[in-house]
Amino acid sequence: MSRLRSAGLLPFRIHSELEVLLAHPGGPYFKSKDDGWWSVVKGLVKDGESDEAAAIREFTEETGWDPPPGAWVPLGETRLKSRKTVIAWAVEADLDPDSLDPGHFILGDRSYPEVDRVGWFTPDAARVKLNQAQGIFIERLELHLGNSLGVQKRSLRERDAQDRR
């Protein structure tokens, strides 16, 4: 597999509305970055490793949690500006962000968490927080779940934007 490929999981839950769990990268570079910097829980696919195995490994390494049981919803791929391809699956779960226990990496002489925080976000909030290219995963999840309310809201926003032009 190419070193420019990542695989990950996007946990989701439905309480009063759809919410997705996003991860904020750890380390000094990302400390003060917020909107546009969050991500699905993902990481690089190692040579000879399947995408699914990488998603499982990275989820555990980055959060300290076992991957949620249940069926995985394929969300397809997207390409980041860095040219890295990201493949993701959604899985229903209700994880507690306060129980995050991330793995760490060494930079210089310091240790940093892979992920410094996770949070539950509505689809609209997630689109703001996520790396722009990963927003497609939210749309695909909404379509899979038949979340017509989210699709209708997007369609209305798009029509409003066109009317203002």
Number of C-alpha atoms within 10 A of each C-alpha: 13 12 11 15 19 23 26 26 29 26 22 22 18 12 8 6 11 17 21 24 24 24 24 24 23 18 18 10 8 14 11 8 13 14 15 17 16 25 24 27 28 25 23 22 25 16 9 8 11 12 21 17 14 20 25 20 19 24 24 18 20 23 23 14 15 11 17 16 9 10 10 16 17 16 19 12 18 16 14 14 9 7 10 15 18 23 25 25 21 24 21 17 17 16 17 11 15 9 11 16 18 20 17 17 13 11 10 6 5 9 12 16 17 23 24 20 18 22 16 20 18 17 19 14 13 24 21 16 22 23 18 17 17 23 20 16 23 23 18 16 22 17 13 13 11 11 14 11 11 19 14 11 12 14 12 12 12 11 11 11 10 9 8 6 5
